[in-house]
């Protein structure tokens, strides 16, 4: 199962999923390179063959990979997308995610990114 998590934070969510569901192939997309260092140094986060971190913009990553096949063409693999990103914009009314993660453009890219039967999970917190 191909799983993409946008937002690393302390690395707790990817480590939990990796520990409980070892068959998942998890790729985390994190904008801030410092977060990988913090997660590793202070929270015990570590990568391996099934848990990797890609540094970059999560929205661009999903847009650029929206038409790629999970694990090869004609694959029956399920693709999961989890958005767990904090917002620093206090005016939007959302603590997380930033508003552009719940706008039509991103949601359409997410739909194209997911496999048939795939799953989109968004950590959504309103103020």
Backbone as JSON, one array per atom type, in Angstrom:
{
  "sequence": "XXXXXXXXXXXXXXXXXXXXXXXXXXXXXXXXXXXXXXXXXXXXXXXXXXXXXXXXXXXXXXXXXXXXXXXXXXXXXXXXXXXXXXXXXXXXXXXXXXXXXXXXXXXXXXXXXXXXXXXXXXXXXXX",
  "N": [[0.85, -1.17, 0.0], [0.73, 2.05, -1.0], [1.59, 4.94, 0.61], [1.28, 8.34, 1.21], [2.31, 10.98, 3.17], [1.7, 14.25, 3.87], [3.51, 16.49, 5.53], [5.62, 16.29, 8.2], [6.24, 16.96, 10.92], [6.85, 15.98, 14.23], [7.28, 13.44, 13.48], [5.72, 11.45, 14.5], [3.23, 10.37, 13.5], [3.95, 9.05, 10.98], [5.81, 7.18, 12.07], [4.19, 5.71, 13.85], [2.3, 4.56, 12.06], [4.07, 3.05, 10.47], [5.08, 1.28, 12.37], [2.77, -0.12, 13.23], [1.55, -0.99, 10.88], [3.36, -2.56, 9.0], [3.46, -3.27, 6.31], [2.94, -1.07, 4.78], [4.15, 1.26, 2.4], [5.68, 4.13, 2.97], [5.87, 7.49, 2.18], [6.96, 10.55, 3.18], [6.27, 13.94, 2.8], [7.86, 16.88, 3.34], [8.09, 20.31, 3.92], [9.87, 21.92, 5.4], [13.23, 21.59, 5.98], [14.41, 21.52, 8.5], [12.6, 20.25, 10.17], [12.86, 17.5, 9.73], [15.35, 17.04, 10.89], [14.8, 17.77, 13.57], [12.79, 15.89, 14.21], [14.25, 13.53, 14.0], [16.44, 13.89, 15.79], [15.26, 14.56, 18.3], [12.91, 13.08, 18.63], [13.21, 10.46, 17.86], [12.74, 9.64, 15.25], [13.22, 7.68, 12.35], [14.38, 6.62, 9.14], [13.8, 4.04, 6.67], [13.76, 1.34, 4.26], [11.01, 1.3, 3.76], [10.02, 3.63, 4.72], [10.32, 6.84, 3.98], [11.59, 10.21, 3.53], [10.74, 13.03, 1.69], [11.94, 16.08, 0.81], [10.24, 19.02, 0.24], [7.63, 20.97, -1.35], [4.42, 20.13, -0.42], [1.95, 20.43, -1.82], [2.8, 20.94, -4.46], [4.14, 18.52, -4.88], [2.02, 16.63, -4.87], [0.5, 17.61, -7.04], [2.4, 17.28, -9.14], [2.66, 14.52, -9.18], [0.18, 13.56, -9.69], [-0.8, 12.07, -11.81], [0.66, 9.79, -11.86], [1.15, 6.25, -11.68], [0.45, 4.22, -8.88], [2.97, 2.16, -7.74], [3.56, 1.12, -10.32], [2.29, 0.72, -13.7], [-1.09, -0.2, -14.29], [-1.39, -1.3, -11.79], [-2.78, -2.86, -8.89], [-2.51, -1.62, -6.57], [-3.29, 0.15, -3.6], [-3.62, 3.55, -2.97], [-2.87, 5.88, -0.49], [-3.46, 9.07, 0.88], [-2.41, 11.34, 3.22], [-2.96, 14.33, 4.83], [-1.33, 16.34, 6.98], [-0.73, 19.01, 8.12], [0.4, 22.0, 9.59], [-0.99, 25.29, 10.01], [0.14, 28.6, 9.68], [-1.26, 30.85, 9.33], [-3.23, 32.92, 10.94], [-5.56, 34.21, 10.3], [-7.26, 32.7, 8.75], [-9.05, 30.98, 10.0], [-8.59, 28.33, 10.24], [-6.7, 26.02, 12.05], [-5.25, 23.94, 11.13], [-5.41, 22.24, 8.01], [-3.29, 24.58, 6.11], [-5.29, 26.87, 4.2], [-5.1, 26.44, 1.4], [-4.92, 23.7, 1.1], [-7.46, 22.73, 1.24], [-8.82, 23.73, -0.85], [-10.46, 23.75, -4.08], [-8.63, 23.25, -6.25], [-6.41, 21.83, -5.13], [-7.79, 19.63, -4.02], [-8.81, 18.41, -6.31], [-6.42, 17.64, -7.56], [-5.55, 15.85, -5.62], [-7.53, 13.9, -5.84], [-6.93, 12.87, -8.38], [-4.41, 11.89, -7.81], [-4.87, 9.78, -6.08], [-5.43, 6.23, -6.05], [-7.95, 4.06, -7.56], [-10.36, 3.44, -5.2], [-8.74, 4.49, -3.3], [-7.64, 6.48, -0.45], [-8.25, 9.55, 1.15], [-7.13, 11.49, 3.75], [-7.54, 14.17, 5.87], [-6.18, 16.16, 8.31], [-8.04, 18.26, 9.98], [-8.56, 21.22, 11.6], [-10.48, 23.61, 13.06], [-10.59, 27.01, 14.18]],
  "CA": [[0.0, 0.0, 0.0], [1.52, 3.27, -1.15], [1.04, 5.96, 1.5], [1.98, 9.62, 1.21], [1.92, 11.87, 4.26], [2.19, 15.61, 3.7], [3.77, 17.05, 6.85], [6.35, 15.36, 9.08], [6.17, 17.32, 12.33], [7.79, 15.21, 15.06], [7.42, 12.11, 12.88], [4.92, 10.48, 15.26], [2.25, 9.67, 12.66], [4.58, 8.03, 10.12], [6.4, 6.1, 12.88], [3.09, 4.89, 14.33], [1.79, 3.76, 10.94], [5.12, 2.11, 10.09], [5.16, 0.24, 13.4], [1.53, -0.91, 13.29], [1.22, -1.51, 9.55], [4.66, -2.62, 8.34], [3.34, -3.49, 4.86], [2.8, 0.22, 4.1], [5.3, 2.0, 1.88], [5.33, 5.49, 3.39], [6.7, 8.62, 1.77], [6.56, 11.78, 3.84], [6.69, 15.16, 2.11], [8.03, 17.93, 4.35], [8.59, 21.55, 3.36], [10.94, 22.5, 6.22], [14.28, 20.59, 6.25], [14.71, 21.48, 9.93], [11.69, 19.32, 10.84], [13.45, 16.16, 9.67], [16.41, 17.01, 11.89], [14.16, 17.79, 14.88], [12.12, 14.6, 14.41], [15.28, 12.5, 14.19], [17.26, 14.15, 16.97], [14.53, 14.67, 19.55], [11.73, 12.21, 18.72], [13.55, 9.09, 17.47], [12.32, 9.31, 13.89], [14.26, 7.12, 11.48], [13.91, 6.15, 7.84], [14.29, 2.77, 6.16], [13.29, 1.08, 2.89], [9.58, 1.51, 3.63], [9.67, 4.93, 5.3], [11.25, 7.82, 3.41], [11.19, 11.62, 3.58], [11.03, 13.84, 0.51], [11.86, 17.5, 1.17], [9.65, 19.82, -0.82], [6.28, 21.5, -1.18], [3.44, 19.04, -0.51], [0.97, 20.68, -2.88], [3.48, 20.7, -5.74], [4.41, 17.08, -4.98], [0.78, 15.95, -5.26], [0.19, 18.04, -8.41], [3.35, 16.67, -10.08], [2.51, 13.07, -9.19], [-1.25, 13.27, -9.77], [-1.13, 11.1, -12.86], [1.54, 8.62, -11.79], [0.52, 5.03, -11.19], [1.08, 3.67, -7.68], [3.68, 0.89, -7.91], [3.59, 0.61, -11.68], [1.09, 0.79, -14.52], [-2.09, -1.25, -14.1], [-1.24, -1.87, -10.46], [-3.96, -2.9, -8.04], [-2.1, -1.04, -5.3], [-4.12, 1.21, -3.03], [-2.83, 4.72, -2.61], [-3.44, 6.65, 0.61], [-2.88, 10.39, 1.04], [-2.73, 11.94, 4.51], [-2.5, 15.72, 4.94], [-1.19, 16.66, 8.4], [0.1, 20.21, 8.0], [0.0, 23.12, 10.43], [-1.14, 26.58, 9.35], [0.6, 29.75, 10.46], [-2.16, 31.96, 9.0], [-4.25, 33.01, 11.98], [-6.77, 34.86, 9.8], [-8.07, 31.8, 7.92], [-10.03, 30.22, 10.75], [-8.13, 26.95, 10.32], [-5.4, 25.77, 12.68], [-4.61, 23.1, 10.14], [-4.2, 22.64, 7.28], [-3.45, 25.87, 5.43], [-6.5, 26.88, 3.38], [-4.91, 25.93, 0.04], [-5.07, 22.24, 1.1], [-8.88, 22.38, 1.17], [-9.4, 24.41, -2.01], [-10.8, 22.85, -5.19], [-7.47, 22.87, -7.07], [-5.67, 20.76, -4.46], [-8.64, 18.45, -3.88], [-8.86, 17.74, -7.62], [-5.12, 16.97, -7.72], [-5.56, 14.71, -4.69], [-8.39, 12.87, -6.43], [-6.16, 12.25, -9.47], [-3.27, 11.23, -7.19], [-5.33, 8.55, -5.43], [-5.85, 5.09, -6.86], [-9.35, 3.7, -7.36], [-10.47, 2.87, -3.86], [-7.76, 5.13, -2.43], [-8.17, 7.15, 0.73], [-7.73, 10.87, 1.49], [-7.36, 11.86, 5.14], [-7.04, 15.52, 6.14], [-6.29, 16.62, 9.69], [-8.7, 19.55, 9.84], [-8.87, 21.81, 12.9], [-10.96, 24.99, 12.93], [-10.45, 27.82, 15.4]],
  "C": [[0.9, 1.23, 0.0], [0.86, 4.4, -0.36], [1.91, 7.21, 1.45], [1.42, 10.46, 2.34], [2.53, 13.23, 3.98], [2.28, 16.22, 5.09], [4.4, 16.02, 7.76], [6.13, 15.68, 10.55], [7.23, 16.57, 13.12], [8.01, 13.81, 14.51], [6.57, 11.05, 13.56], [3.95, 9.69, 14.39], [2.93, 8.66, 11.74], [5.21, 6.89, 10.91], [5.32, 5.17, 13.42], [2.57, 3.98, 13.22], [2.8, 2.69, 10.53], [5.22, 0.96, 11.09], [3.96, -0.68, 13.43], [1.17, -1.59, 11.98], [2.49, -1.59, 8.7], [4.61, -2.87, 6.83], [3.15, -2.18, 4.08], [4.14, 0.71, 3.58], [4.96, 3.47, 2.08], [6.36, 6.48, 2.87], [6.13, 9.86, 2.42], [7.1, 12.95, 3.04], [6.7, 16.28, 3.14], [8.68, 19.15, 3.73], [9.84, 22.05, 4.09], [12.01, 21.45, 6.54], [14.63, 20.48, 7.73], [13.82, 20.47, 10.66], [12.22, 17.89, 10.81], [14.53, 16.01, 10.74], [15.82, 16.96, 13.31], [13.51, 16.43, 15.18], [13.12, 13.49, 14.71], [16.0, 12.67, 15.52], [16.48, 14.05, 18.29], [13.37, 13.68, 19.73], [11.98, 10.79, 18.22], [13.07, 8.68, 16.1], [13.48, 8.72, 13.11], [13.63, 6.56, 10.21], [14.47, 4.76, 7.57], [13.71, 2.56, 4.76], [11.81, 1.4, 2.7], [9.09, 2.83, 4.23], [10.72, 5.95, 4.87], [10.69, 9.23, 3.56], [11.65, 12.3, 2.3], [10.87, 15.29, 0.95], [11.31, 18.29, 0.0], [8.24, 20.25, -0.45], [5.26, 20.38, -1.41], [2.43, 19.22, -1.61], [1.59, 20.42, -4.25], [3.76, 19.22, -5.95], [3.17, 16.33, -5.46], [0.4, 16.32, -6.69], [1.09, 17.33, -9.42], [3.18, 15.17, -10.2], [1.05, 12.63, -9.34], [-1.6, 12.22, -10.81], [-0.23, 9.88, -12.84], [0.78, 7.43, -11.22], [1.2, 4.58, -9.91], [1.68, 2.3, -7.97], [3.54, 0.29, -9.3], [2.24, 0.64, -12.38], [0.2, -0.42, -14.29], [-1.98, -1.95, -12.75], [-2.58, -1.86, -9.73], [-3.67, -2.26, -6.69], [-3.06, 0.06, -4.88], [-3.2, 2.36, -2.66], [-3.6, 5.51, -1.55], [-2.71, 7.99, 0.68], [-3.37, 10.98, 2.36], [-2.14, 13.34, 4.54], [-2.52, 16.09, 6.42], [-0.24, 17.84, 8.52], [-0.47, 21.33, 8.86], [-0.11, 24.4, 9.6], [-0.64, 27.7, 10.25], [-0.27, 30.99, 10.2], [-3.31, 32.01, 10.0], [-5.56, 33.59, 11.48], [-7.71, 33.9, 9.08], [-9.16, 31.07, 8.69], [-9.68, 28.75, 10.88], [-6.8, 26.89, 11.06], [-4.58, 24.86, 11.78], [-5.69, 22.5, 9.25], [-4.33, 24.07, 6.78], [-4.61, 25.77, 4.43], [-6.3, 26.29, 1.99], [-4.97, 24.4, -0.04], [-6.53, 21.8, 1.06], [-9.59, 23.12, 0.04], [-9.58, 23.41, -3.15], [-9.58, 22.36, -5.96], [-6.69, 21.72, -6.43], [-6.51, 19.49, -4.36], [-8.78, 17.7, -5.19], [-7.54, 17.02, -7.9], [-5.05, 15.74, -6.83], [-6.39, 13.57, -5.25], [-7.65, 12.13, -7.55], [-4.98, 11.46, -8.93], [-3.66, 9.87, -6.61], [-5.64, 7.47, -6.45], [-7.35, 4.91, -6.69], [-9.44, 3.02, -6.01], [-9.47, 3.44, -2.88], [-8.44, 5.93, -1.33], [-7.47, 8.49, 0.94], [-8.13, 11.19, 2.93], [-6.75, 13.24, 5.35], [-7.26, 15.83, 7.62], [-6.79, 18.06, 9.64], [-9.1, 20.07, 11.22], [-9.27, 23.27, 12.67], [-10.79, 25.71, 14.26], [-11.83, 28.19, 15.93]]
}
